[in-house]
Amino acid sequence: MKGILYKYNLHGFFCFLILLFSAINGFAQKGVNVGFSKIEGFEIKSGMEPVSGMYAQTYSRKAQFDDVFVVKKAPGIKPGKLDFNRFMVISFSTSKSTTETIYKLEKIRKNQGVLEVYFVSSTQNKQMKLAKAAYCLYSTAKDESLKGMIYYLNGKVFQDVQN
């Protein structure tokens, strides 16, 4: 009788360890949310829009950012302050179109050293007279440990950049 109880207790202990390891491993695979902020007051330089399709880019230096974006010239708009020592800028842009579409960053997750960036789009069913490139800008903390980035639009991968 004593041997049977010992066998069942040992079996229960191993089942507990397996469940605990599975829970910890499952949590590690889901990743963690990363904070971000929207950046206002900038626009894409003329001629720097994607020729076709969609494009996501990360800027970790001011010179890189300034090659593509300029301060938006509109009354009442102040450009956001960019600190490239602590933050990087993530941009999403599309080629010119006369259909007004809005893009925004929904969430960023770090999963096993890869930054997963999720954008969503909404079409306004509004036609514009002049074709414009749609874009959005966000900042997030720099992370030198990243192995790569995966960009999603409406839940589907559209750009995978692995180191």
C-alpha positions in Angstrom: 0.0 0.0 0.0 2.8 2.4 0.9 4.5 1.8 -2.5 1.3 2.6 -4.4 0.8 5.9 -2.6 4.4 6.8 -3.2 4.0 5.9 -6.9 0.9 8.1 -7.2 2.4 11.1 -5.4 5.5 10.9 -7.5 3.4 10.7 -10.6 1.3 13.7 -9.5 4.5 15.7 -8.8 5.8 15.0 -12.3 2.4 15.9 -13.8 2.6 19.2 -11.9 6.1 19.9 -13.2 5.0 19.2 -16.7 2.0 21.5 -16.4 4.1 24.2 -14.8 6.8 24.0 -17.5 4.1 24.1 -20.2 2.5 27.2 -18.7 5.9 29.0 -18.4 6.9 27.9 -21.9 3.5 29.0 -23.3 3.8 32.4 -21.7 7.3 32.9 -23.1 6.1 32.1 -26.6 3.2 34.6 -26.5 5.6 37.5 -26.1 5.1 40.8 -24.2 3.5 44.0 -25.2 5.8 47.0 -26.0 4.7 50.6 -25.5 4.6 53.1 -28.3 3.5 56.7 -29.1 2.1 58.3 -32.2 4.2 61.0 -33.8 2.5 64.0 -35.4 3.8 67.0 -37.4 5.9 65.3 -40.1 5.2 64.2 -43.7 6.9 62.2 -46.3 9.2 64.2 -48.6 8.0 64.4 -52.2 9.5 61.6 -54.1 10.2 59.4 -51.1 6.8 57.6 -51.1 6.8 53.9 -52.0 6.5 53.4 -55.8 4.0 50.6 -55.2 2.5 48.6 -52.4 3.3 49.1 -48.7 6.5 49.7 -46.8 7.5 49.7 -43.2 10.7 51.0 -41.9 12.5 51.6 -38.6 14.7 54.7 -38.1 17.2 54.6 -35.3 19.2 57.7 -36.3 18.0 61.3 -37.0 19.8 61.5 -40.3 18.0 58.4 -41.6 14.6 59.9 -40.6 15.4 63.3 -42.1 16.2 61.7 -45.4 12.6 60.6 -45.8 10.5 63.0 -43.6 10.1 66.7 -43.2 8.2 69.0 -40.8 4.6 69.3 -42.0 3.9 72.9 -43.0 0.4 73.5 -41.7 -1.0 76.1 -39.2 -1.2 74.9 -35.6 0.8 71.7 -36.2 4.0 71.3 -34.1 6.3 68.4 -34.9 6.8 65.9 -32.2 10.2 65.8 -30.4 12.3 62.9 -31.4 14.9 61.4 -29.1 16.9 59.0 -31.2 19.2 58.3 -28.3 16.4 56.4 -26.5 13.8 55.8 -29.1 13.4 54.5 -32.7 10.7 55.6 -35.1 8.6 53.1 -36.9 6.9 54.2 -40.1 4.3 52.7 -42.4 3.6 54.1 -45.8 1.9 53.2 -49.0 2.1 54.4 -52.6 0.1 57.4 -53.8 -3.7 56.8 -54.2 -6.8 58.9 -54.5 -8.7 56.7 -52.0 -8.3 58.0 -48.5 -7.1 55.3 -46.2 -6.0 55.6 -42.6 -3.3 53.4 -41.0 -2.6 53.1 -37.4 -0.4 51.0 -35.1 -2.5 48.6 -33.1 0.1 46.9 -31.0 3.8 45.9 -30.7 4.9 42.7 -29.2 8.4 41.3 -28.5 8.4 37.6 -29.0 11.7 35.6 -28.6 13.8 38.6 -29.7 11.6 39.5 -32.7 9.5 42.7 -32.6 6.0 42.0 -34.1 4.4 45.3 -35.3 0.7 45.2 -36.0 -0.9 47.9 -38.2 -4.5 48.2 -39.1 -6.1 50.1 -42.0 -9.5 51.6 -42.6 -10.7 52.9 -46.0 -12.8 56.0 -45.7 -14.6 55.5 -49.0 -13.7 59.0 -49.8 -12.0 60.0 -53.1 -9.4 62.8 -53.0 -8.7 65.1 -55.9 -4.9 64.6 -55.7 -3.2 61.2 -55.1 -1.4 61.1 -51.8 0.7 58.6 -50.0 -0.8 57.3 -46.7 1.6 57.0 -43.8 1.8 56.9 -40.0 4.7 57.4 -37.6 5.2 55.9 -34.1 8.1 55.8 -31.6 9.1 53.0 -29.3 12.1 52.3 -27.0 15.3 51.2 -28.7 16.1 47.6 -28.2 19.6 46.5 -29.3 18.8 42.9 -28.5 16.3 42.5 -31.4 17.0 39.7 -33.9 14.4 41.0 -36.4 11.0 42.6 -37.0 7.8 41.3 -38.5 5.2 43.8 -39.8 1.6 42.8 -40.0 -1.3 44.6 -41.7 -4.8 43.6 -40.6 -3.4 40.4 -39.1 -1.4 39.3 -42.1 2.4 39.4 -42.5 3.4 41.9 -45.2 7.1 42.4 -44.4 9.5 40.1 -42.5 13.0 41.5 -41.6 15.1 38.9 -39.8 18.8 39.5 -38.9 
